[in-house]
Amino acid sequence: MKRQRIALVTGANKGIGFEVARQLARKGFRVFIGARKTEAGIEATTRISHEDGTAEFLEIDVSDARSIERAAETCARVTDWLDVLVNNAGIVVDGDDDVMNLTPEIFEGTLRTNTLGPLLVAQAFRALLAKSDAPRIVNVSSGGGQLTDGADGWAPAYCISKTALNGVTVQLAAALPKFAVNAVCPGWVRTEMGGANANRSVGEGAAGIVWLADEAPHDLTGKFLRDRKPIPW
Ligand SMILES: NC(=O)c1ccc[n+]([C@@H]2O[C@H](COP(=O)([O-])OP(=O)(O)OC[C@H]3O[C@@H](n4cnc5c(N)ncnc54)[C@H](OP(=O)(O)O)[C@@H]3O)[C@@H](O)[C@H]2O)c1
């Protein structure tokens, strides 16, 4: 019998992360619902457990190195391995709208969550992932981080954090040759972050992430994708 696959999704209490966790649970994964807020995390976990499949709450604040370490220790007490890490948690901070007025607080805070967070989570969960037959790390990035066509001035700290997350992705892919490590843009998605005018549902936004977490060829690594296809960095 094939063993049940296990995934951790950060920022899974709402938005794209919740939808990714729900879809993975429906596919038979045991899913750790990573969230920094206990109440919201437990509520999301309960909903997925009732409606979709196996889910367990894991408290993790990706902006806090100690919280990440604690989460990895907690996880290691209840599972012997992890197949998939989806680094989904991310922020756009209010006021992130003019690079010439960008404050150190906005810049550092954004990169701490969106860039350093995914790297520290990958480091902390590496040992559990290494016990998988086919470990995968999916970093939820953004087209806003693409350098190819320059910038349009929107949310500079956020965009820089995603450019740097793409850098983290290729570095992890090089350091972890037995892993599939990719960055993915979900498109513009109707969530609290994306707003009501976005052109994609959470289901559409989650689809490419779930594909990388599950069905994508395992030798596909070190890429930046949208809708299952590589896109320019
Ligand atoms: N929506 C879009 O159009 C779009 C486009 C491109 C890329 N993305 C990316 O997709 C990912 C998900 O975005 P979304 O649209 O679903 O946003 P969202 O609705 O604002 O959800 C963001 C999630 O990340 C969590 N989070 C934020 N900081 C965290 C931290 N320090 N530790 C743990 N969790 C944290 C939030 O938790 P709380 O509830 O506690 O705040 C929430 O669960 C992000 O990485 C985002 O950059 C989104």
The ligand as a MOL file (V3000), in Angstrom:
LIG
                    3D

  0  0  0     0  0            999 V3000
M  V30 BEGIN CTAB
M  V30 COUNTS 48 52 0 0 0
M  V30 BEGIN ATOM
M  V30 1 N -3.9900 37.4050 -4.4690 0
M  V30 2 C -3.2080 37.6500 -5.5090 0
M  V30 3 O -3.6450 38.2330 -6.5270 0
M  V30 4 C -1.7710 37.1620 -5.5240 0
M  V30 5 C -1.0190 37.3590 -6.6820 0
M  V30 6 C 0.2930 36.9070 -6.7250 0
M  V30 7 C 0.8430 36.2730 -5.6160 0
M  V30 8 N 0.0920 36.0990 -4.4940 0 CHG=1
M  V30 9 C 0.7240 35.4270 -3.3530 0
M  V30 10 O -0.1130 34.3680 -2.8970 0
M  V30 11 C 0.1250 34.1370 -1.4950 0
M  V30 12 C -1.2180 34.1080 -0.7760 0
M  V30 13 O -1.8490 35.3660 -0.9580 0
M  V30 14 P -3.4160 35.6240 -0.7620 0
M  V30 15 O -3.8600 36.4070 -1.9240 0
M  V30 16 O -4.0840 34.3770 -0.3930 0 CHG=-1
M  V30 17 O -3.3380 36.6320 0.4840 0
M  V30 18 P -4.2150 36.7460 1.8170 0
M  V30 19 O -5.6190 36.4240 1.5440 0
M  V30 20 O -3.8520 38.0810 2.3830 0
M  V30 21 O -3.6130 35.5730 2.7270 0
M  V30 22 C -2.2780 35.6360 3.1530 0
M  V30 23 C -2.0310 34.5200 4.1300 0
M  V30 24 O -0.6820 34.6080 4.5950 0
M  V30 25 C -0.7140 34.6170 6.0260 0
M  V30 26 N 0.4220 35.2850 6.6150 0
M  V30 27 C 0.8540 36.5480 6.4410 0
M  V30 28 N 1.9340 36.7720 7.1970 0
M  V30 29 C 2.1930 35.6210 7.8660 0
M  V30 30 C 3.1650 35.2240 8.8040 0
M  V30 31 N 4.1130 36.0660 9.2470 0
M  V30 32 N 3.1500 33.9630 9.2580 0
M  V30 33 C 2.2080 33.0970 8.8400 0
M  V30 34 N 1.2220 33.4220 7.9760 0
M  V30 35 C 1.2350 34.6760 7.4970 0
M  V30 36 C -2.0290 35.3050 6.3680 0
M  V30 37 O -2.3820 35.0620 7.7200 0
M  V30 38 P -3.2550 36.1120 8.6110 0
M  V30 39 O -4.6900 35.7550 8.3600 0
M  V30 40 O -2.7920 35.8280 9.9880 0
M  V30 41 O -2.9160 37.4810 8.1180 0
M  V30 42 C -2.9380 34.6130 5.3720 0
M  V30 43 O -3.2570 33.3140 5.8080 0
M  V30 44 C 1.0480 35.2720 -1.0290 0
M  V30 45 O 2.3760 34.8070 -0.9700 0
M  V30 46 C 0.9070 36.3080 -2.1200 0
M  V30 47 O 2.0360 37.1450 -2.2290 0
M  V30 48 C -1.1980 36.5350 -4.4090 0
M  V30 END ATOM
M  V30 BEGIN BOND
M  V30 1 1 1 2
M  V30 2 2 2 3
M  V30 3 1 2 4
M  V30 4 1 4 5
M  V30 5 2 4 48
M  V30 6 2 5 6
M  V30 7 1 6 7
M  V30 8 2 7 8
M  V30 9 1 8 9
M  V30 10 1 8 48
M  V30 11 1 9 10
M  V30 12 1 9 46
M  V30 13 1 10 11
M  V30 14 1 11 12
M  V30 15 1 11 44
M  V30 16 1 12 13
M  V30 17 1 13 14
M  V30 18 2 14 15
M  V30 19 1 14 16
M  V30 20 1 14 17
M  V30 21 1 17 18
M  V30 22 2 18 19
M  V30 23 1 18 20
M  V30 24 1 18 21
M  V30 25 1 21 22
M  V30 26 1 22 23
M  V30 27 1 23 24
M  V30 28 1 23 42
M  V30 29 1 24 25
M  V30 30 1 25 26
M  V30 31 1 25 36
M  V30 32 1 26 27
M  V30 33 1 26 35
M  V30 34 2 27 28
M  V30 35 1 28 29
M  V30 36 1 29 30
M  V30 37 2 29 35
M  V30 38 1 30 31
M  V30 39 2 30 32
M  V30 40 1 32 33
M  V30 41 2 33 34
M  V30 42 1 34 35
M  V30 43 1 36 37
M  V30 44 1 36 42
M  V30 45 1 37 38
M  V30 46 2 38 39
M  V30 47 1 38 40
M  V30 48 1 38 41
M  V30 49 1 42 43
M  V30 50 1 44 45
M  V30 51 1 44 46
M  V30 52 1 46 47
M  V30 END BOND
M  V30 END CTAB
M  END
